[in-house]
Amino acid sequence: MESIRWLRERGIVVSLGHSMANLKTAEEAVEHGATFITHLFNAMLPFHHRDPGLVGLTTSLQARGRVFFGLLADGHHLHETVQRIAHRAHPKGAVLVTDAIAALGLPQGRHSLGSLRVEVQGDGARLAGSNTLAGSVMPMNRCIKQFMRATDCSLAEALEAATLHPARLLGLEGERGTLGY
């Protein structure tokens, strides 16, 4: 927890994620300055009715309004219902994330991702020969459309999740995230 405070004192945004942390630990991390959840629902303790883990921060009374969360709205990482639940729990905290890899924009087939081979099929990218997600090849504009379908939110809400909310997270709201008209 001391490292979170140390990083925040230096202006560094601290993100929680890919973690098995329980809700109590997550709330303590927020009290020390953590403000983001990386890839909500992915590679973390699954939501449980007795301890919701990091997911619980979306409605935590201790963290509410201070935590943003990344949603992979590519149609592969998260079921539409999960996106809808997260958005309805804390709409002003949603930050759309593409999780795009180097194969974005390349044709279908096998490509390299560092030392790994990935198979691109449609909008999905999986480690070659497996069902393991390797990232995404969906651009942000299509993530916005998919997010709108999944959550039934307005275009303005989806655009805010892609622009304004990330700017607020980074403390850049006055200079990024809006058109300023």
C-alpha positions in Angstrom: 0.0 0.0 0.0 2.9 2.3 0.6 3.9 2.0 -3.0 0.5 3.2 -4.1 0.8 6.3 -2.0 4.4 6.8 -3.2 3.4 6.6 -6.9 0.4 9.0 -6.4 2.6 11.5 -4.7 4.6 11.6 -7.9 1.5 12.1 -10.1 1.3 8.5 -11.3 -2.1 6.9 -11.8 -2.3 3.6 -10.0 -4.4 0.8 -11.5 -5.6 -2.4 -9.9 -6.1 -5.5 -12.0 -5.3 -9.0 -12.9 -5.4 -9.6 -9.2 -6.9 -12.0 -6.7 -7.5 -9.1 -4.2 -10.6 -9.3 -2.1 -12.9 -6.2 -1.7 -11.4 -5.2 1.6 -7.9 -5.1 0.1 -9.2 -3.3 -3.0 -10.9 -0.6 -0.8 -7.7 -0.1 1.1 -5.8 0.3 -2.2 -8.3 3.0 -3.2 -7.9 4.7 0.2 -4.1 4.9 -0.6 -4.8 6.4 -4.0 -5.6 3.7 -6.6 -8.1 5.1 -9.1 -8.5 2.5 -11.9 -9.4 -1.1 -12.4 -7.6 -2.7 -15.4 -9.8 -4.9 -17.6 -12.7 -5.3 -15.2 -13.8 -9.0 -14.9 -10.7 -10.3 -16.7 -7.9 -12.2 -15.0 -9.2 -11.3 -11.5 -11.0 -12.9 -8.7 -14.5 -13.6 -10.1 -17.5 -11.8 -8.6 -18.8 -13.8 -5.6 -21.8 -13.0 -3.5 -19.8 -13.0 -0.2 -16.7 -11.1 -1.5 -17.0 -9.4 -4.9 -13.3 -8.7 -5.2 -12.2 -5.8 -7.4 -15.6 -5.8 -9.1 -17.1 -4.7 -5.9 -15.3 -1.3 -6.2 -17.9 -0.3 -8.8 -20.5 0.1 -6.1 -18.4 0.3 -2.9 -19.5 3.1 -0.7 -15.8 3.7 0.2 -14.7 3.9 -3.4 -17.8 5.2 -5.3 -17.0 8.1 -7.5 -13.2 7.7 -7.1 -12.7 4.6 -9.2 -12.8 4.2 -13.0 -12.8 0.8 -14.6 -11.7 -0.5 -18.0 -14.2 -2.4 -20.0 -13.1 -4.5 -23.0 -16.1 -3.9 -25.2 -15.0 -6.0 -28.1 -17.7 -8.7 -27.9 -15.1 -11.4 -26.9 -13.7 -10.5 -23.5 -17.0 -9.7 -21.8 -20.6 -10.9 -22.3 -23.0 -8.1 -23.1 -24.9 -8.6 -19.8 -21.6 -8.2 -17.9 -21.0 -4.9 -19.7 -24.5 -3.8 -18.9 -24.2 -4.7 -15.2 -20.9 -2.7 -14.9 -22.2 0.3 -16.8 -25.4 0.5 -14.8 -23.5 0.1 -11.5 -21.3 3.0 -12.2 -21.8 4.7 -15.6 -19.5 7.6 -14.9 -16.6 5.2 -14.1 -16.7 3.2 -17.4 -13.6 3.6 -19.6 -13.7 1.8 -22.9 -10.6 -0.2 -23.7 -9.9 -1.9 -27.0 -7.1 -4.2 -25.9 -5.9 -4.0 -29.5 -2.8 -5.9 -30.5 -0.4 -5.3 -33.4 -2.6 -7.4 -35.6 -5.3 -4.8 -35.7 -6.0 -3.9 -39.3 -4.1 -7.0 -40.6 -5.9 -9.7 -42.6 -7.4 -12.8 -41.1 -4.9 -15.6 -40.3 -1.8 -16.1 -38.2 0.4 -13.3 -37.0 3.2 -12.7 -34.5 2.6 -11.0 -31.1 6.1 -10.8 -29.8 7.3 -14.4 -29.5 3.7 -15.7 -29.7 1.7 -16.8 -32.7 -1.9 -15.5 -32.8 -4.8 -16.4 -35.0 -7.0 -13.6 -36.1 -10.6 -14.6 -37.0 -13.2 -11.9 -37.4 -12.8 -9.4 -34.5 -11.1 -11.9 -32.3 -7.5 -12.8 -31.7 -6.5 -16.0 -29.9 -3.3 -17.8 -29.2 -2.7 -20.0 -32.2 -4.1 -23.5 -31.7 -6.0 -22.6 -28.5 -9.1 -20.8 -27.3 -7.1 -18.3 -25.2 -7.7 -14.7 -25.9 -4.6 -12.9 -27.1 -6.1 -9.4 -27.2 -8.4 -7.8 -29.6 -8.4 -6.5 -33.2 -11.5 -4.4 -32.9 -10.9 -0.6 -33.3 -12.3 1.8 -30.8 -15.1 3.1 -33.1 -16.5 -0.5 -33.3 -16.1 -1.0 -29.5 -18.2 2.1 -29.0 -21.0 0.7 -31.2 -20.7 -2.7 -29.5 -20.9 -1.0 -26.1 -24.0 0.9 -27.1 -25.7 -2.4 -28.2 -24.7 -4.2 -25.0 -25.6 -1.5 -22.5 -28.4 0.3 -24.4 -26.6 3.6 -23.5 -26.7 6.7 -25.7 -24.1 7.6 -28.2 -23.1 10.5 -25.8 -22.6 8.1 -22.9 -20.5 5.7 -25.0 -18.4 8.5 -26.4 -17.8 9.8 -22.8 -16.6 6.3 -21.8 -14.2 6.4 -24.7 -12.9 10.0 -24.2 -14.1 12.0 -21.2 -13.8 9.3 -18.6 -10.2 8.4 -19.5 -9.3 12.1 -19.5 -10.8 12.5 -16.0 -8.9 9.4 -14.8 -5.6 10.9 -16.0 -6.4 14.4 -14.7 -6.6 15.8 -18.2 -10.3 16.7 -18.3 -9.6 20.4 -19.0 -7.5 19.7 -22.0 -8.6 16.3 -23.3 -11.8 14.2 -23.6 -14.2 16.9 -24.9 -14.6 19.0 -27.9 -14.9 22.1 -25.8 -17.8 23.8 -27.5 
